[in-house]
């Protein structure tokens, strides 16, 4: 099997092992970012699907905590990829302010 990067990444000289490694690292970062996106979507959907009238308050708190953890990891991964401004991601994924207020909080387990 031959390895040939897309032409959009022509700035990488695949003849050099270092540049091939850099290309692979970029691909891994992008893949990790995609996985984190899916986790955020799932956590926000679960939170939005919570029925306040039938559900217990403890369950909603758990969903909020899970969503905050997923968003926190996602935003860190975005920064690793060089995407510093999170406002677009917050709008795109519809992340509630409640979740944003909980980012980075360390909870007792």
Legacy VTK file of the C-alpha trace (Angstrom):
# vtk DataFile Version 3.0
C-alpha trace
ASCII
DATASET POLYDATA
POINTS 109 float
0.000 0.000 0.000
1.366 3.414 -0.931
0.983 6.483 1.202
0.195 9.699 -0.660
-1.153 12.766 1.164
-3.868 14.905 -0.423
-2.672 17.613 -2.797
-4.001 20.247 -0.408
-1.133 19.276 1.851
1.508 19.648 -0.831
3.644 21.748 1.495
4.694 18.480 3.118
7.609 16.803 1.448
6.779 13.153 1.920
10.345 12.184 1.091
11.405 13.313 4.538
10.442 11.142 7.472
9.888 14.180 9.688
7.244 15.664 7.414
5.454 12.351 7.096
5.373 12.178 10.882
4.010 15.726 11.051
1.296 14.770 8.578
0.371 11.707 10.653
0.223 13.800 13.824
-2.093 16.297 12.133
-4.336 13.443 11.026
-4.451 12.030 14.568
-5.302 15.444 16.031
-8.113 15.888 13.518
-9.448 12.400 14.264
-9.398 13.069 18.008
-11.217 16.363 17.441
-13.908 14.530 15.475
-14.376 11.992 18.280
-14.702 14.803 20.826
-17.291 16.520 18.603
-19.417 13.377 18.635
-19.174 13.148 22.432
-20.290 16.770 22.775
-23.233 16.236 20.420
-24.318 13.142 22.351
-23.990 14.837 25.762
-25.884 17.965 24.659
-28.626 15.829 23.079
-29.017 13.863 26.324
-29.211 17.087 28.316
-31.742 18.627 25.936
-33.799 15.438 26.010
-34.117 15.494 29.788
-37.708 15.874 30.965
-37.724 18.271 33.939
-41.204 17.233 35.038
-40.539 13.502 35.182
-36.797 13.348 35.825
-34.996 13.661 39.132
-32.844 16.737 39.784
-29.829 14.491 40.515
-30.124 12.993 37.042
-30.083 16.434 35.432
-27.032 17.400 37.485
-25.287 14.256 36.259
-26.156 15.130 32.645
-24.861 18.676 33.156
-21.612 17.335 34.602
-21.155 14.893 31.715
-21.846 17.614 29.156
-19.395 19.985 30.862
-16.682 17.297 30.882
-17.267 16.518 27.193
-17.215 20.206 26.209
-14.104 20.856 28.312
-12.199 18.017 26.604
-13.470 19.182 23.193
-12.300 22.770 23.724
-8.886 21.580 24.875
-8.590 19.409 21.765
-9.588 22.379 19.592
-6.773 24.413 21.135
-4.318 21.586 20.464
-5.392 21.780 16.820
-4.735 25.532 16.800
-8.376 26.652 16.986
-8.264 29.211 19.775
-11.672 30.903 19.473
-14.423 28.738 20.936
-17.366 31.051 20.225
-18.112 29.418 16.873
-18.114 25.931 18.432
-20.407 27.062 21.250
-22.895 28.429 18.715
-22.578 25.487 16.314
-23.209 22.835 18.951
-25.738 24.876 20.938
-23.834 24.527 24.184
-25.976 25.993 26.976
-24.597 28.647 29.314
-25.209 26.283 32.217
-22.702 23.887 30.725
-20.188 26.629 29.915
-20.338 27.828 33.530
-19.273 24.355 34.711
-16.205 23.972 32.512
-13.061 22.951 34.376
-14.777 22.288 37.670
-13.289 19.325 39.506
-15.979 17.314 41.272
-15.653 14.700 43.974
-16.322 11.218 42.710
LINES 1 110
109 0 1 2 3 4 5 6 7 8 9 10 11 12 13 14 15 16 17 18 19 20 21 22 23 24 25 26 27 28 29 30 31 32 33 34 35 36 37 38 39 40 41 42 43 44 45 46 47 48 49 50 51 52 53 54 55 56 57 58 59 60 61 62 63 64 65 66 67 68 69 70 71 72 73 74 75 76 77 78 79 80 81 82 83 84 85 86 87 88 89 90 91 92 93 94 95 96 97 98 99 100 101 102 103 104 105 106 107 108
